[in-house]
């Protein structure tokens, strides 16, 4: 047994049995005279439940995990200028893929007799999200030997991701690249949101302008009616005054 195959088999084992299985393989390697392999095996860290679930998905459903990674590549590709509708499509496909993978992993854990806490499910989901968002995280996940979950916040890995990956810490150049990609996606979404808000504001302005126009016409109509009423009132008062004078004159002896 070589280290590669032994490691792959170990990371299939549920966390509750990992240490015993690792020590057994290390003892067998030492008895076979391969002290170097035994030492390497003893150094392998027991995975968290979330990391184990992620490893299991990679080992048993590699095409599904690779599809999630490919969606992230599609979204980040500088050769493709995605519009708002395409960004929403990819985001929805990502969300659907992550949900399905989490459900599949939980089913695998149930069949293996491994209980899954809310925290473990969240750790798995965060790991899948990180693999979608960052190429370094995707590489770590696809190795199928995480000992801890991955996290991505748009600024690179957190401490948990750096310690959980067997591929080593991210370089500063990779951090800058990941941040640039995340900033670009955020900028596209901000632009889309701003355009929608601008369209809504323009529609509201048009309605307000129409209301002002209608109100101006109505005010003119009312003022015209008021002027006509004033004129008629004056004419009526003059007629009343004339009629009163005529009556008074007729009454005079």
Secondary structure, 3 states (H helix, E strand, C coil): CCHHHHHHHHCCCCHHHHHHHHHHHHHHHHHCCCHHHHHHHHCCCCCCHHHHHHHHHHHHCHHHHHHHHHHHHHHHCCCCCCCHHHHHHHHHHHHHHHHHHHHHHHHHHHHCCCCCCHHHHHHHHHHHHHHHHCHHHHHHHHCCCCCCCCCECCCCECHHHHHHCCCCCCCHHHHHHHHHHHHHHHHHHHHHHHHHHHHHHHHHHHHHHHHHHHHHHHHHHHHHHHHHHHHHHHHHHHHHHHHHHHHHHHHCC
